[in-house]
Amino acid sequence: MLDQRDRYRALCADRTRVPDVVEEALRLSPLIHAGLLRVTLRDVTLSATVIPAGSAVLAATHSANRDRPDGPHLAFGHGPHYCLGAPLARLELTTVLHSLVRHAPELRLATPARDIPLLLGGRFARPATLPVLT
């Protein structure tokens, strides 16, 4: 969002949109990039391809979120695998974003977003550094 100044300024002007921005960020920038490994319990037909029972399947939920602009995102999983920490994560993101737009309305990236390296080790993707100006 910091590389799109007009959107950040609009959020600073209307902080009531923070919860919506948090949900959109979770939908478009998922925390987990490695996908979720599951095992099929029975044969499953998907697009005319049969996936036999007992097969390992890697569910790329970050891709699924792009197909669901009006529905709930899968950033925290779904059903029995839903993340127990989701409410805390939402609260943390909301609190940080409220604080940023209140105390740093001129916040901006010091370098283009495309030049910020990502650390992709493990299951989580995150910026190696995040140079900003206030």
FINU-305934 format. One record per residue (C-alpha): residue in three letters; x, y negated, z negated. Coordinates in steps of 0.2 Angstrom, whole numbers, plus 5000, padded with zeros to 4 digits. Each point is the difference from the previous one (the first is absolute). Layout:
% FINU-305934
ALA:X:Y:Z
...
END
This chain:
% FINU-305934
MET:5000:5000:5000
LEU:5015:4988:4997
ASP:5004:5001:5018
GLN:4983:4993:5005
ARG:5000:4983:4991
ASP:4982:4996:5005
ARG:4993:5015:4991
TYR:5010:4997:4984
ARG:4995:4982:5000
ALA:4982:5005:5002
LEU:5002:5012:4985
CYS:5008:4987:4990
ALA:4985:4989:5004
ASP:4987:5013:4995
ARG:5007:5012:4987
THR:4983:5009:4999
ARG:5006:5010:5015
VAL:5014:5008:4991
PRO:4991:5017:4996
ASP:4996:5001:5019
VAL:5018:4996:5005
VAL:5006:5014:4987
GLU:4989:5013:5008
GLU:5005:4995:5018
ALA:5018:5001:4995
LEU:4998:5017:4993
ARG:4991:5005:5016
LEU:5013:4993:5012
SER:5015:5003:4990
PRO:4999:5016:4990
LEU:5011:5004:4986
ILE:5004:5018:5006
HIS:5007:5003:5017
ALA:5004:5018:4999
GLY:4983:5006:5001
LEU:4991:5013:4989
LEU:5004:5018:5002
ARG:4985:5012:4999
VAL:4997:5018:5004
THR:4984:5006:5010
LEU:4989:5012:4990
ARG:4991:5006:5016
ASP:5002:4998:5018
VAL:4997:4982:5006
THR:4996:4994:5017
LEU:5006:4983:5004
SER:4998:4993:5018
ALA:4999:5018:5008
THR:5015:5006:4990
VAL:4999:5013:4987
ILE:5010:4997:4984
PRO:5001:5017:4992
ALA:4997:5003:4981
GLY:5015:4998:4990
SER:5008:4988:5012
ALA:5010:4985:4993
VAL:4992:4983:5006
LEU:5008:4983:4997
ALA:4986:4987:4999
ALA:5006:4983:5006
THR:4987:4990:4990
HIS:5009:4984:5005
SER:4995:5003:5018
ALA:4982:5004:4994
ASN:4998:4983:4991
ARG:5002:4991:5017
ASP:4985:5009:5006
ARG:4989:4994:4986
PRO:4999:4981:5000
ASP:4983:5000:4992
GLY:5001:5015:4989
PRO:5010:5005:4984
HIS:5018:5002:5003
LEU:5010:5015:4995
ALA:5015:4991:4992
PHE:4997:5009:4984
GLY:4994:5016:5007
HIS:4982:5007:4999
GLY:4990:5013:4990
PRO:5008:5011:4987
HIS:5017:4993:5006
TYR:4996:4981:4997
CYS:5013:4991:4991
LEU:4997:4998:4981
GLY:5010:4984:5000
ALA:4990:4991:5014
PRO:4991:4988:4988
LEU:5016:4995:4992
ALA:5009:4998:5017
ARG:4985:4989:5006
LEU:5001:4990:4984
GLU:5019:4997:5002
LEU:4999:4995:5018
THR:4985:4988:4996
THR:5009:4992:4986
VAL:5016:4998:5009
LEU:4991:4993:5015
HIS:4990:4988:4990
SER:5016:4994:4991
LEU:5009:4997:5017
VAL:4987:4990:5008
ARG:4997:4990:4984
HIS:5019:4996:4996
ALA:5008:5002:5017
PRO:4989:4993:5014
GLU:5014:4996:5011
LEU:5008:5017:4999
ARG:5007:5007:5016
LEU:5012:5012:5007
ALA:5018:4994:5002
THR:5002:5012:5015
PRO:4989:5007:5013
ALA:4990:5015:4993
ARG:5007:5011:5014
ASP:5017:4997:4994
ILE:4996:5007:4982
PRO:5007:5017:4998
LEU:4989:5014:4993
LEU:5005:5013:4988
LEU:4991:5016:5006
GLY:5008:5013:4988
GLY:4988:5011:4990
ARG:4982:4997:5003
PHE:4999:4982:4998
ALA:5005:4986:5012
ARG:5006:4983:4993
PRO:5010:4985:5005
ALA:5019:5002:4997
THR:4999:4981:4996
LEU:4987:4987:5001
PRO:5008:4983:5003
VAL:4988:4986:4997
LEU:4999:4981:4999
THR:4989:4989:4989
END
